[in-house]
Amino acid sequence: MAEPDFEAQLSRMFAEPPSFPDAALFNAEVAAKLDRGWAMRRMFIAVAGGAAGLVAAFQLLSTRFSNEVAQLSKNGSHTLENEISASVAKFNAVLTTPSSAEAVWLAAGLAVVALAFFVTRAVQDF
């Protein structure tokens, strides 16, 4: 059976890892690489999110209003004033339709949530 003093000395020796002379430099290099990686990831996510938002908005507008625009362009006998009032009326009808209004409010709510995430991330970085 081993002596208690020897076991205590052995456990103290292996309790702490050995210190290397360039440990501070190594820690600084690793921290710099990690910080640079997060900045690149955040920039990529922001660009990808912006592009996806633009594509989604374009798809929503093109599918929702393409029929109305085609119908307005077909009727060339209308005056400009009638066309503008008809398009405003259709746009108001889209916003007052319950399903369309829900989509608009959902998009606005998601934009607010995304802005809140961005602000909290920016506050944590500073």
C-alpha positions as CSV (number, residue, x, y, z in Angstrom):
1,M,0.0,0.0,0.0
2,A,1.3,3.5,-0.9
3,E,2.1,6.0,1.7
4,P,-0.5,8.9,2.1
5,D,2.3,11.6,1.8
6,F,3.4,10.2,-1.5
7,E,-0.2,10.0,-2.8
8,A,-0.8,13.6,-1.7
9,Q,2.4,14.8,-3.4
10,L,1.5,12.9,-6.6
11,S,-2.0,14.3,-6.7
12,R,-0.6,17.9,-6.2
13,M,1.8,17.4,-9.1
14,F,-0.9,16.3,-11.5
15,A,-3.6,18.7,-10.3
16,E,-2.2,21.6,-12.3
17,P,-1.0,21.3,-15.9
18,P,2.5,22.4,-16.6
19,S,3.0,26.0,-17.7
20,F,4.7,26.6,-21.0
21,P,6.7,29.8,-21.6
22,D,4.6,30.9,-24.6
23,A,1.2,30.2,-23.1
24,A,0.2,33.9,-23.1
25,L,1.1,34.2,-26.8
26,F,-0.8,31.0,-27.7
27,N,-3.9,32.2,-25.8
28,A,-3.8,35.6,-27.6
29,E,-3.5,33.9,-31.0
30,V,-6.4,31.5,-30.4
31,A,-8.6,34.3,-29.0
32,A,-7.8,36.5,-32.1
33,K,-8.7,33.6,-34.5
34,L,-12.0,33.0,-32.6
35,D,-12.9,36.6,-32.7
36,R,-12.2,36.9,-36.4
37,G,-14.3,33.8,-37.1
38,W,-17.3,35.2,-35.3
39,A,-17.1,38.5,-37.1
40,M,-17.0,36.7,-40.5
41,R,-19.9,34.5,-39.5
42,R,-22.0,37.5,-38.3
43,M,-21.3,39.3,-41.5
44,F,-22.2,36.3,-43.6
45,I,-25.4,35.7,-41.7
46,A,-26.4,39.4,-42.0
47,V,-25.8,39.4,-45.8
48,A,-27.6,36.1,-46.3
49,G,-30.5,37.2,-44.2
50,G,-30.8,40.5,-46.1
51,A,-30.7,38.7,-49.4
52,A,-33.3,36.2,-48.3
53,G,-35.5,39.0,-47.1
54,L,-35.2,40.8,-50.4
55,V,-36.0,37.6,-52.3
56,A,-39.0,36.9,-50.0
57,A,-40.3,40.4,-50.5
58,F,-39.9,40.3,-54.2
59,Q,-41.7,36.9,-54.4
60,L,-44.5,38.2,-52.2
61,L,-45.0,41.3,-54.2
62,S,-44.6,39.7,-57.6
63,T,-47.1,36.9,-56.9
64,R,-49.6,39.1,-55.1
65,F,-49.6,42.0,-57.5
66,S,-48.7,40.5,-60.9
67,N,-52.3,39.8,-61.8
68,E,-53.3,43.3,-60.8
69,V,-50.5,44.9,-62.8
70,A,-51.3,42.8,-65.8
71,Q,-54.9,43.7,-65.7
72,L,-54.1,47.4,-65.3
73,S,-51.7,47.3,-68.3
74,K,-54.4,45.5,-70.4
75,N,-56.9,48.3,-69.8
76,G,-55.2,51.0,-71.8
77,S,-58.3,53.1,-72.0
78,H,-58.2,54.1,-68.4
79,T,-56.7,57.4,-67.5
80,L,-53.7,57.7,-65.3
81,E,-55.8,58.9,-62.4
82,N,-58.2,55.9,-62.6
83,E,-55.3,53.5,-62.7
84,I,-53.7,55.1,-59.6
85,S,-56.9,55.1,-57.7
86,A,-57.6,51.4,-58.7
87,S,-54.2,50.3,-57.6
88,V,-54.5,52.1,-54.3
89,A,-57.8,50.5,-53.7
90,K,-56.4,47.1,-54.5
91,F,-53.5,47.7,-52.2
92,N,-55.8,48.8,-49.4
93,A,-57.9,45.7,-50.1
94,V,-54.8,43.5,-49.7
95,L,-54.0,45.1,-46.4
96,T,-57.5,44.8,-45.0
97,T,-57.9,41.2,-46.0
98,P,-57.4,39.2,-42.8
99,S,-54.9,36.7,-44.2
100,S,-52.8,39.4,-45.9
101,A,-52.9,41.7,-42.9
102,E,-51.7,38.8,-40.8
103,A,-48.8,38.2,-43.2
104,V,-47.9,41.9,-43.0
105,W,-48.0,42.0,-39.2
106,L,-46.1,38.7,-39.0
107,A,-43.3,40.1,-41.2
108,A,-43.2,43.3,-39.1
109,G,-43.0,41.3,-35.9
110,L,-40.2,39.1,-37.3
111,A,-38.4,42.3,-38.3
112,V,-38.7,43.6,-34.8
113,V,-37.4,40.3,-33.3
114,A,-34.5,40.3,-35.7
115,L,-33.6,43.9,-34.8
116,A,-33.8,43.0,-31.1
117,F,-31.4,40.0,-31.6
118,F,-29.0,42.3,-33.5
119,V,-29.1,44.9,-30.8
120,T,-28.5,42.4,-28.0
121,R,-25.6,40.9,-30.0
122,A,-24.1,44.4,-30.6
123,V,-24.4,45.2,-26.9
124,Q,-22.7,42.0,-25.8
125,D,-19.8,42.6,-28.2
126,F,-19.1,46.1,-26.7
